[in-house]
Amino acid sequence: MSPRALSWLAGITLIAVIAAAAAVMQRQSANQIDFEPQLLFPELKERVGAIAKISLRQGDNEIVVAQTADGGWVMPDRGGWPANFETIRKAVLGMANLKAVERRTARAENHATLQLAPPEAPTGAGMQLALYDSDDAQIAAVIIGKVKSPGSGAQPGTAYGRRLGEDQVYLIAGEIAPSLDVSTWLDRALFDIRPERIMSLTVTPPIGRSFDIVRDSPEDEFKISEIPEGKEPVLPDIARNLAHSVVLLTLEDVRPASDIAMESPFISVHRMFDGMVLTTRAVETEAGRWARFEASFDDAQAERAREAGLFDKYTALLDAEEARAMVSAINERTGGWAFKVTGMKAADMTRDYFSLFKTKSDADPA
């Protein structure tokens, strides 16, 4: 081909490229003509009080929270366990404050690329957040897709989003990452036992010997009652860690007790100086470690503590009325439920006797 023909072909190609770029820019500009940033759901703030159910879906994961007749919030698929109101408040207000800051494509075939396909789609599925009233009528629903910027501090995040049932896509700004982690939607608090109150722990594993962890007063360190010859604690604080496994205890998940088989559990009995007793039954399953709790009151121990003057000396101890009230509160809170616990507290609930020790280190040479 002659140089002249090549030059002519290059010119035609350049014109075509420029024309294509101009067409794209024209379409982008057309999307923005007369578009002002606006709330994605401008009437939602006026209807917040009507919200009675929230559904969050993506793929096979779904979280549902629902309002009860008395105004509380629960998780129906967790047997009606109370939900975390702060997470609910954040999700609702976040959705009410979502802003459409730019208008983008209205082509449905582009949804999957932007992760805005319906939540059940095999590819390109978005996260669907929907709000319903007490008649299960939808108040508002959004599909949140590919994140453009995650946001930090006071700076809102941005992502592609669209109203459910509409093809028009927007760049939206605000709370663009509601959590599908079930633990964030649960009311995770179980009970709070002050460490000063704990007097002893007796553990009976499903296999092997039982063992005790004890101390004489709230000021003393915990000790394993018997240490095998030639062995020493695997960690300096192992006795303390086991004794404190019920301090500030929180759950990761919850199920009705009938849903979790509690065969051959580790049975741990925490006794308090003030007479309260907490019995834990814990099991290890393929789905993690699960525990059940039951509290009771030992009048004889409470009397021994009174005679020894412990209530006057240690203000963390509960008097009989307070301790009995806590027993009732724990049993009311935990009765009929099994709780998934994680981390070191869960591990410490399922330790057998010989896991507490290692071969004793040789003495340092003189």
PABAZA-890241 format. One line per 10 residues: number of its first residue (from 0); their letters; for each residue y, x, z negated of N, C-alpha, C. Coordinates in pm, whole numbers, plus 50000, padded with zeros to 5 digits. Example, Ala and Ser with C-alpha at 12.3 -4.5 7.8 and 13.67 -1.06 7.14 Angstrom:
2
0) as) 49431 51319 49220 49550 51230 49220 49670 51320 49220 | 49775 51285 49292 49894 51367 49286 50003 51290 49213
END
This chain:
366
0) mspralswla) 49880 50086 50000 50000 50000 50000 50124 50088 50000 | 50223 50051 50077 50343 50135 50092 50427 50127 49966 | 50509 50233 49943 50599 50232 49828 50689 50110 49828 | 50730 50066 49948 50820 49951 49957 50749 49824 49908 | 50620 49812 49947 50543 49694 49904 50518 49696 49754 | 50492 49818 49701 50472 49830 49556 50597 49791 49480 | 50710 49834 49529 50837 49802 49465 50860 49651 49464 | 50827 49589 49580 50845 49444 49590 50753 49370 49492 | 50626 49418 49480 50530 49356 49389 50573 49372 49243 | 50624 49490 49210 50670 49515 49073 50786 49422 49039
10) gitliaviaa) 50873 49402 49137 50987 49313 49114 50943 49171 49087 | 50846 49124 49166 50795 48988 49147 50731 48973 49009 | 50653 49077 48967 50587 49075 48836 50689 49069 48724 | 50795 49149 48735 50899 49151 48632 50966 49016 48620 | 50993 48954 48735 51056 48822 48733 50966 48721 48662 | 50835 48730 48690 50739 48637 48628 50735 48655 48477 | 50736 48782 48433 50733 48811 48289 50858 48757 48221 | 50973 48781 48285 51099 48733 48229 51100 48581 48221 | 51048 48517 48327 51045 48371 48330 50955 48316 48219 | 50840 48381 48198 50748 48336 48093 50810 48353 47956
20) aaavmqrqsa) 50875 48467 47934 50940 48491 47806 51051 48390 47782 | 51125 48360 47888 51233 48263 47876 51179 48125 47841 | 51064 48091 47902 51003 47961 47874 50961 47951 47728 | 50901 48060 47676 50861 48061 47535 50981 48047 47444 | 51087 48123 47474 51208 48116 47393 51270 47978 47400 | 51264 47916 47520 51319 47783 47536 51244 47682 47450 | 51107 47696 47448 51027 47604 47366 51057 47624 47219 | 51071 47752 47176 51102 47780 47036 51238 47724 46999 | 51336 47740 47091 51470 47689 47064 51469 47538 47057 | 51390 47476 47146 51382 47330 47146 51328 47278 47014
30) nqidfepqll) 51235 47354 46954 51180 47313 46825 51286 47311 46716 | 51387 47397 46729 51487 47412 46624 51613 47329 46649 | 51626 47267 46769 51746 47189 46800 51760 47075 46700 | 51877 47066 46639 51910 46958 46545 51815 46953 46426 | 51749 47064 46393 51659 47064 46277 51726 47134 46161 | 51739 47063 46051 51794 47119 45929 51684 47125 45824 | 51677 47233 45745 51578 47238 45638 51583 47112 45552 | 51468 47061 45517 51462 46933 45446 51335 46928 45363 | 51334 46840 45262 51214 46819 45183 51104 46764 45272 | 50984 46815 45253 50871 46767 45333 50836 46623 45295
40) fpelkervga) 50856 46589 45167 50831 46453 45119 50955 46406 45043 | 51058 46360 45114 51186 46330 45050 51181 46219 44946 | 51084 46129 44952 51078 46017 44858 50981 46041 44743 | 50916 46156 44742 50810 46178 44643 50865 46184 44501 | 50981 46246 44481 51034 46260 44346 51053 46124 44279 | 51085 46023 44358 51105 45890 44302 50973 45821 44268 | 50861 45875 44317 50731 45810 44296 50637 45893 44208 | 50690 45997 44147 50606 46083 44062 50537 46002 43954 | 50607 45907 43896 50549 45826 43790 50434 45739 43833 | 50419 45718 43963 50311 45634 44014 50184 45712 44042
50) iakislrqgd) 50190 45844 44034 50073 45926 44067 49964 45909 43961 | 49844 45876 44006 49732 45855 43915 49610 45940 43950 | 49614 46008 44063 49502 46095 44102 49553 46205 44193 | 49494 46324 44176 49527 46439 44260 49396 46494 44316 | 49397 46523 44444 49279 46583 44509 49321 46709 44581 | 49247 46816 44558 49271 46944 44625 49140 46984 44693 | 49144 47003 44826 49021 47028 44902 49038 47143 44999 | 48932 47220 45013 48921 47319 45120 48774 47355 45136 | 48720 47335 45256 48578 47360 45277 48493 47275 45185 | 48397 47337 45119 48308 47265 45027 48367 47251 44888
60) neivvaqtad) 48482 47309 44864 48544 47306 44732 48639 47187 44721 | 48626 47113 44613 48718 47003 44587 48742 46992 44438 | 48867 46973 44402 48905 46949 44263 48976 46815 44258 | 48934 46731 44165 48995 46600 44147 49033 46583 44000 | 49156 46543 43976 49199 46506 43841 49252 46364 43847 | 49226 46287 43742 49265 46146 43744 49324 46107 43610 | 49415 46011 43615 49480 45962 43494 49397 45851 43432 | 49386 45852 43300 49311 45750 43229 49403 45634 43191 | 49344 45529 43138 49422 45410 43102 49527 45440 42995 | 49498 45539 42909 49594 45572 42803 49694 45678 42845
70) ggwvmpdrgg) 49695 45715 42973 49794 45810 43023 49750 45955 43022 | 49631 45983 42969 49581 46120 42972 49527 46155 43110 | 49498 46284 43129 49443 46331 43256 49309 46397 43233 | 49212 46365 43318 49076 46419 43302 49024 46465 43437 | 48910 46537 43432 48841 46579 43553 48711 46500 43566 | 48707 46399 43653 48589 46313 43663 48460 46389 43694 | 48467 46492 43779 48344 46564 43814 48304 46664 43706 | 48378 46668 43597 48338 46746 43480 48313 46653 43362 | 48264 46533 43394 48227 46439 43290 48344 46375 43219 | 48465 46392 43272 48583 46337 43208 48647 46430 43106
80) wpanfetirk) 48616 46560 43114 48680 46656 43024 48831 46659 43051 | 48914 46676 42947 49060 46676 42966 49106 46785 43063 | 49206 46749 43142 49263 46842 43239 49385 46911 43179 | 49423 47021 43242 49539 47101 43199 49665 47036 43255 | 49744 46975 43168 49862 46902 43215 49964 46995 43280 | 49975 47117 43233 50072 47209 43292 50037 47240 43437 | 49908 47255 43468 49867 47277 43607 49898 47155 43692 | 49875 47036 43636 49906 46911 43707 50056 46902 43735 | 50135 46927 43632 50281 46920 43648 50330 47017 43755 | 50276 47138 43753 50316 47239 43851 50279 47197 43992
90) avlgmanlka) 50161 47138 44010 50117 47096 44143 50202 46982 44197 | 50231 46883 44111 50308 46767 44155 50452 46806 44187 | 50516 46878 44095 50655 46918 44120 50663 47016 44236 | 50562 47103 44248 50561 47196 44361 50555 47122 44493 | 50474 47016 44500 50464 46938 44623 50592 46860 44648 | 50651 46805 44543 50776 46729 44558 50890 46817 44607 | 50883 46946 44577 50991 47038 44614 50962 47119 44740 | 50848 47094 44806 50819 47166 44930 50927 47137 45034 | 50974 47241 45099 51076 47226 45202 51023 47267 45338 | 51053 47187 45439 51029 47226 45577 51152 47304 45622
100) verrtaraen) 51136 47434 45643 51251 47518 45676 51263 47547 45825 | 51150 47536 45897 51153 47554 46043 51050 47460 46105 | 51085 47405 46220 50990 47323 46293 50914 47412 46391 | 50782 47401 46390 50700 47484 46478 50622 47395 46575 | 50504 47435 46613 50427 47365 46716 50388 47223 46674 | 50372 47137 46773 50319 47003 46750 50188 46983 46825 | 50129 47094 46868 50003 47089 46943 49884 47096 46847 | 49801 46994 46849 49686 46989 46758 49589 47104 46784 | 49582 47150 46909 49489 47259 46941 49530 47391 46877 | 49652 47399 46825 49697 47521 46758 49671 47519 46607
110) hatlqlappe) 49628 47406 46555 49613 47392 46410 49514 47493 46352 | 49399 47510 46415 49298 47600 46360 49348 47743 46352 | 49425 47786 46453 49479 47922 46453 49570 47944 46334 | 49641 47839 46293 49734 47848 46180 49667 47806 46050 | 49534 47790 46051 49456 47746 45934 49506 47611 45884 | 49531 47522 45980 49580 47388 45948 49486 47279 45997 | 49362 47317 46030 49262 47217 46063 49228 47138 45937 | 49170 47019 45949 49131 46943 45830 49044 47027 45737 | 49047 46999 45607 48977 47084 45510 48827 47093 45531 | 48768 46992 45600 48624 46995 45624 48588 47064 45754
120) aptgagmqla) 48687 47112 45831 48660 47175 45960 48581 47304 45942 | 48490 47336 46036 48408 47458 46023 48489 47586 46035 | 48600 47584 46110 48686 47701 46123 48832 47658 46113 | 48913 47749 46062 49057 47723 46057 49098 47615 45960 | 49013 47586 45860 49042 47478 45766 49159 47514 45676 | 49247 47418 45655 49357 47437 45562 49320 47384 45424 | 49415 47397 45331 49398 47343 45197 49475 47212 45189 | 49405 47105 45158 49466 46972 45154 49495 46932 45010 | 49621 46900 44982 49663 46851 44852 49712 46708 44871 | 49648 46614 44804 49681 46473 44823 49705 46406 44688
130) lydsddaqia) 49803 46316 44686 49839 46241 44566 49814 46093 44591 | 49760 46024 44490 49725 45883 44504 49780 45803 44386 | 49799 45671 44408 49840 45585 44298 49717 45524 44231 | 49739 45434 44136 49628 45378 44059 49537 45289 44142 | 49583 45245 44260 49499 45167 44351 49430 45255 44454 | 49440 45386 44436 49380 45485 44526 49448 45485 44663 | 49570 45435 44668 49649 45443 44792 49721 45577 44795 | 49720 45639 44911 49779 45772 44924 49931 45766 44916 | 49988 45847 44828 50133 45857 44815 50187 45966 44906 | 50122 46079 44906 50163 46192 44991 50046 46288 45004
140) aviigkvksp) 50038 46355 45119 49931 46453 45140 49980 46560 45237 | 49949 46684 45204 49990 46797 45287 49870 46887 45312 | 49867 46949 45429 49770 47054 45456 49848 47185 45465 | 49810 47279 45380 49877 47409 45375 49788 47512 45442 | 49845 47588 45534 49767 47682 45613 49801 47827 45587 | 49808 47902 45694 49828 48047 45686 49957 48079 45612 | 49946 48169 45516 50062 48210 45437 50141 48315 45514 | 50271 48295 45522 50357 48393 45587 50410 48493 45486 | 50454 48444 45372 50494 48533 45262 50453 48467 45131 | 50387 48541 45040 50333 48480 44919 50438 48440 44816
150) gsgaqpgtay) 50557 48497 44826 50659 48467 44726 50638 48548 44600 | 50745 48569 44527 50737 48643 44401 50858 48611 44317 | 50835 48595 44186 50946 48564 44098 51014 48435 44138 | 51146 48442 44154 51223 48324 44193 51220 48299 44343 | 51163 48393 44419 51158 48380 44564 51040 48292 44604 | 51064 48176 44669 50952 48090 44706 50866 48150 44814 | 50740 48115 44816 50652 48158 44923 50671 48071 45046 | 50625 48119 45159 50631 48040 45283 50494 48039 45349 | 50463 47928 45413 50335 47912 45482 50353 47807 45590 | 50256 47800 45680 50255 47693 45778 50194 47570 45713
160) grrlgedqvy) 50252 47454 45740 50202 47332 45680 50232 47211 45766 | 50161 47105 45737 50186 46979 45807 50147 46863 45717 | 50215 46751 45737 50178 46630 45665 50046 46578 45719 | 49958 46533 45630 49829 46481 45673 49850 46363 45768 | 49777 46366 45880 49790 46260 45979 49893 46286 46085 | 49967 46398 46074 50068 46434 46173 50031 46568 46236 | 50063 46583 46364 50035 46708 46434 50147 46810 46417 | 50269 46763 46389 50384 46851 46381 50366 46953 46267 | 50384 47079 46302 50371 47189 46205 50509 47238 46166 | 50524 47274 46041 50648 47331 45991 50618 47462 45919
170) liageiapsl) 50719 47546 45912 50716 47655 45816 50770 47596 45687 | 50687 47594 45584 50727 47531 45459 50749 47637 45353 | 50836 47606 45259 50871 47700 45151 50855 47631 45017 | 50804 47706 44920 50787 47651 44786 50656 47695 44724 | 50593 47606 44648 50464 47634 44584 50355 47613 44688 | 50315 47723 44753 50227 47710 44869 50084 47758 44841 | 50050 47779 44713 49916 47830 44683 49857 47764 44558 | 49835 47630 44560 49766 47568 44447 49626 47626 44433 | 49579 47638 44309 49454 47709 44284 49332 47618 44294 | 49227 47668 44361 49099 47600 44367 49003 47650 44259
180) dvstwldral) 49052 47732 44168 48973 47780 44055 48969 47669 43950 | 48852 47613 43926 48841 47497 43838 48894 47526 43698 | 48883 47651 43652 48926 47682 43516 49076 47661 43497 | 49155 47673 43605 49299 47653 43592 49335 47506 43575 | 49244 47417 43613 49269 47273 43602 49212 47214 43473 | 49130 47289 43402 49071 47241 43278 49161 47272 43159 | 49157 47185 43059 49214 47218 42928 49114 47312 42863 | 49146 47441 42859 49047 47542 42826 49031 47568 42676 | 49123 47520 42596 49117 47550 42453 48998 47480 42387 | 48924 47554 42305 48814 47496 42229 48851 47486 42082
190) fdirperims) 48870 47599 42018 48912 47602 41879 48964 47741 41848 | 49036 47751 41739 49094 47879 41697 49052 47907 41553 | 48966 48004 41536 48922 48045 41402 48988 48177 41368 | 49063 48178 41261 49129 48302 41219 49024 48405 41179 | 49035 48529 41227 48933 48630 41198 48918 48659 41049 | 49027 48643 40970 49019 48671 40827 48921 48577 40755 | 48897 48462 40813 48810 48363 40749 48662 48397 40761 | 48625 48478 40860 48483 48500 40889 48421 48592 40785 | 48312 48545 40725 48242 48621 40620 48117 48688 40674 | 48038 48616 40754 47912 48673 40801 47867 48603 40929
200) ltvtppigrs) 47772 48667 40994 47712 48613 41116 47563 48640 41112 | 47484 48538 41134 47339 48553 41147 47300 48513 41288 | 47230 48603 41358 47190 48578 41497 47038 48573 41505 | 46989 48467 41567 46846 48453 41592 46824 48446 41743 | 46781 48556 41805 46756 48555 41950 46631 48474 41983 | 46615 48434 42109 46494 48361 42147 46368 48447 42137 | 46385 48578 42152 46274 48673 42139 46322 48789 42053 | 46238 48835 41961 46277 48948 41877 46330 48904 41743 | 46364 49001 41662 46403 48976 41524 46546 48928 41513 | 46572 48852 41408 46708 48809 41378 46781 48921 41305
210) fdivrdsped) 46912 48910 41297 46991 49013 41228 47117 48951 41170 | 47175 49023 41073 47296 48977 41004 47408 49078 41021 | 47528 49025 41030 47650 49106 41027 47732 49052 40911 | 47771 49140 40820 47826 49093 40693 47947 49177 40651 | 48020 49120 40556 48123 49193 40482 48147 49120 40351 | 48202 49190 40252 48218 49132 40118 48350 49060 40099 | 48454 49101 40172 48585 49038 40157 48658 49042 40290 | 48764 48960 40308 48840 48960 40434 48903 49095 40467 | 48912 49184 40369 48973 49315 40393 48872 49417 40444 | 48744 49389 40427 48640 49486 40462 48607 49481 40611
220) efkiseipeg) 48545 49590 40659 48496 49594 40796 48358 49528 40802 | 48326 49473 40916 48193 49414 40935 48089 49525 40952 | 47969 49498 40902 47859 49594 40915 47732 49521 40956 | 47649 49590 41033 47516 49538 41063 47430 49564 40940 | 47363 49461 40892 47295 49472 40763 47184 49577 40762 | 47113 49593 40873 47005 49692 40880 47015 49768 41011 | 47014 49900 41000 47018 49986 41119 46888 50065 41125 | 46816 50061 41236 46688 50133 41244 46707 50284 41225 | 46606 50346 41171 46612 50491 41150 46628 50563 41284 | 46718 50660 41286 46743 50737 41406 46835 50669 41506
230) kepvlpdiar) 46891 50554 41468 46981 50480 41557 47120 50469 41496 | 47218 50439 41581 47354 50411 41537 47412 50303 41628 | 47518 50233 41583 47575 50127 41667 47615 50179 41805 | 47587 50099 41907 47615 50140 42044 47765 50154 42068 | 47845 50081 41992 47991 50091 41994 48041 50090 41850 | 48147 50162 41820 48197 50163 41682 48233 50024 41630 | 48283 49937 41720 48328 49804 41678 48230 49693 41714 | 48105 49727 41741 48012 49625 41788 47993 49513 41686 | 47987 49546 41557 47970 49442 41455 48091 49350 41451 | 48208 49409 41455 48332 49330 41457 48339 49242 41581
240) nlahsvvllt) 48302 49296 41696 48309 49220 41820 48221 49095 41815 | 48099 49111 41763 48010 48996 41754 48063 48892 41656 | 48114 48939 41543 48169 48846 41444 48289 48770 41500 | 48367 48834 41586 48488 48774 41642 48464 48699 41773 | 48339 48678 41810 48312 48613 41938 48361 48469 41944 | 48393 48409 41830 48442 48270 41828 48591 48262 41796 | 48657 48376 41793 48802 48378 41766 48877 48349 41896 | 48969 48253 41891 49048 48215 42010 48959 48193 42131 | 48856 48114 42114 48758 48093 42220 48809 47993 42323 | 48795 48028 42450 48834 47939 42559 48717 47923 42655
250) ledvrpasdi) 48719 47814 42732 48610 47786 42825 48650 47823 42967 | 48551 47849 43050 48572 47872 43193 48529 47750 43274 | 48434 47676 43222 48387 47555 43288 48320 47469 43181 | 48296 47343 43213 48238 47251 43116 48152 47149 43189 | 48045 47109 43123 47956 47005 43176 47908 46919 43059 | 47871 46795 43087 47801 46720 42983 47678 46798 42938 | 47649 46795 42810 47539 46876 42755 47407 46850 42826 | 47387 46727 42871 47261 46693 42937 47244 46764 43071 | 47352 46818 43126 47344 46886 43256 47296 47030 43245 | 47301 47087 43125 47266 47229 43107 47145 47239 43014
260) amespfisvh) 47037 47295 43066 46917 47314 42984 46944 47422 42879 | 46920 47388 42753 46945 47483 42643 46814 47530 42582 | 46716 47558 42666 46587 47604 42616 46596 47749 42570 | 46533 47778 42458 46526 47914 42403 46665 47978 42391 | 46755 47917 42315 46890 47973 42305 46899 48086 42203 | 47004 48165 42214 47048 48254 42107 47122 48165 42006 | 47080 48168 41880 47144 48085 41778 47224 48175 41686 | 47355 48152 41682 47444 48233 41598 47509 48142 41495 | 47505 48183 41369 47566 48104 41262 47676 48186 41197 | 47800 48145 41221 47916 48208 41157 47947 48134 41027
270) rmfdgmvltt) 47953 48207 40918 47990 48148 40789 48127 48200 40748 | 48213 48108 40705 48348 48144 40663 48355 48156 40511 | 48446 48239 40464 48466 48253 40320 48502 48118 40257 | 48573 48032 40333 48620 47905 40277 48517 47793 40286 | 48397 47822 40338 48290 47723 40339 48258 47662 40474 | 48343 47679 40573 48311 47623 40704 48199 47705 40768 | 48112 47637 40843 48001 47700 40912 48006 47656 41059 | 47994 47753 41150 47992 47721 41293 47863 47774 41353 | 47785 47683 41411 47659 47720 41476 47677 47716 41627 | 47641 47826 41692 47651 47838 41838 47511 47852 41896
280) raveteagrw) 47484 47776 41999 47360 47791 42077 47399 47832 42218 | 47357 47951 42259 47399 48007 42388 47278 48044 42472 | 47290 48021 42603 47182 48057 42695 47240 48130 42815 | 47157 48214 42876 47192 48281 43000 47121 48210 43115 | 47197 48167 43216 47139 48100 43332 47188 48169 43458 | 47136 48126 43572 47183 48180 43699 47329 48146 43722 | 47375 48039 43658 47515 47996 43674 47604 48052 43565 | 47556 48152 43490 47638 48214 43386 47588 48182 43246 | 47669 48216 43148 47634 48191 43008 47700 48062 42961 | 47619 47977 42899 47666 47847 42852 47638 47835 42703
290) arfeasfdda) 47727 47763 42633 47713 47752 42487 47746 47611 42440 | 47684 47575 42328 47716 47451 42257 47752 47488 42114 | 47835 47404 42051 47885 47436 41918 47871 47315 41825 | 47849 47347 41697 47842 47243 41594 47894 47303 41464 | 47986 47232 41400 48046 47279 41275 47994 47197 41157 | 47992 47260 41039 47952 47192 40916 48028 47256 40800 | 48003 47206 40679 48076 47256 40563 47978 47285 40450 | 47995 47403 40388 47909 47449 40279 47989 47440 40149 | 47964 47335 40070 48039 47315 39945 48018 47430 39848 | 47895 47482 39842 47864 47588 39746 47945 47714 39776
300) qaerareagl) 47958 47750 39905 48036 47869 39940 48184 47847 39909 | 48234 47728 39935 48374 47699 39903 48399 47714 39753 | 48304 47671 39673 48319 47683 39528 48313 47830 39485 | 48224 47909 39545 48218 48052 39512 48350 48121 39547 | 48408 48084 39660 48536 48144 39700 48647 48104 39603 | 48644 47980 39555 48745 47935 39459 48732 48010 39327 | 48608 48026 39281 48587 48096 39154 48627 48242 39164 | 48612 48301 39284 48649 48441 39303 48798 48460 39329 | 48873 48352 39334 49017 48360 39355 49057 48396 39498 | 48965 48375 39594 48996 48415 39732 49105 48329 39795
310) fdkytallda) 49112 48202 39757 49213 48115 39817 49354 48157 39777 | 49368 48209 39657 49499 48256 39612 49536 48387 39678 | 49436 48469 39706 49463 48603 39760 49477 48605 39911 | 49404 48517 39981 49403 48522 40128 49449 48387 40184 | 49570 48384 40234 49630 48258 40279 49568 48204 40408 | 49494 48286 40480 49431 48238 40604 49316 48143 40575 | 49260 48149 40453 49148 48061 40420 49197 47917 40407 | 49113 47824 40448 49147 47682 40443 49092 47620 40315 | 49172 47532 40253 49117 47461 40138 49014 47360 40188 | 48943 47297 40096 48830 47212 40134 48873 47100 40228
320) eearamvsai) 48987 47039 40201 49033 46929 40287 49063 46978 40428 | 49130 47092 40438 49164 47148 40569 49038 47191 40645 | 48945 47254 40572 48822 47301 40637 48739 47183 40688 | 48730 47077 40606 48656 46960 40651 48723 46896 40773 | 48855 46896 40775 48927 46840 40890 48899 46921 41016 | 48890 47055 41000 48860 47138 41115 48717 47116 41162 | 48624 47097 41070 48486 47066 41107 48482 46941 41193 | 48553 46838 41149 48555 46712 41225 48619 46732 41362 | 48729 46810 41367 48799 46832 41494 48711 46908 41593 | 48639 47010 41545 48552 47088 41634 48439 47001 41687
330) nertggwafk) 48378 46923 41599 48266 46839 41643 48312 46730 41739 | 48430 46676 41715 48483 46574 41806 48516 46635 41941 | 48568 46757 41940 48607 46824 42064 48485 46869 42145 | 48385 46923 42079 48275 46989 42151 48145 46910 42156 | 48132 46806 42074 48007 46731 42070 47973 46668 42204 | 47850 46689 42249 47806 46631 42375 47842 46712 42498 | 47893 46835 42478 47936 46917 42591 47869 47054 42586 | 47856 47114 42703 47815 47254 42716 47927 47327 42787 | 47956 47448 42740 48072 47522 42788 48031 47655 42849 | 48085 47682 42965 48064 47813 43027 48165 47909 42968
340) vtgmkaadmt) 48116 48020 42915 48203 48123 42858 48176 48253 42934 | 48279 48334 42944 48266 48457 43023 48321 48575 42945 | 48310 48692 43005 48366 48812 42945 48282 48864 42830 | 48343 48950 42749 48271 49013 42639 48230 48914 42532 | 48309 48809 42510 48269 48711 42409 48136 48646 42447 | 48121 48615 42576 47995 48556 42622 47880 48655 42606 | 47905 48781 42641 47801 48883 42627 47761 48899 42480 | 47860 48894 42391 47830 48912 42249 47755 48793 42189 | 47762 48677 42253 47686 48562 42206 47539 48569 42244 | 47506 48662 42334 47368 48669 42385 47311 48810 42372
350) rdyfslfktk) 47339 48874 42259 47285 49008 42232 47164 48998 42139 | 47061 49076 42170 46950 49083 42076 46969 49204 41984 | 46881 49218 41889 46898 49319 41785 46905 49460 41841 | 46812 49497 41928 46805 49637 41972 46914 49674 42072 | 46982 49574 42129 47095 49605 42218 47217 49653 42140 | 47211 49643 42007 47323 49685 41923 47324 49835 41897 | 47217 49906 41935 47201 50044 41892 47176 50140 42007 | 47202 50265 41976 47165 50375 42064 47106 50485 41977 | 47041 50581 42041 46985 50692 41965 47096 50768 41896 | 47074 50799 41770 47178 50863 41691 47212 51000 41746
360) sdadpa) 47342 51028 41756 47387 51158 41806 47348 51267 41707 | 47311 51386 41759 47280 51498 41672 47406 51541 41599 | 47387 51586 41479 47502 51634 41401 47563 51755 41469 | 47695 51767 41458 47763 51883 41516 47712 52010 41449 | 47694 52116 41528 47648 52241 41468 47751 52297 41371 | 47703 52360 41268 47792 52415 41166 47871 52530 41223
END
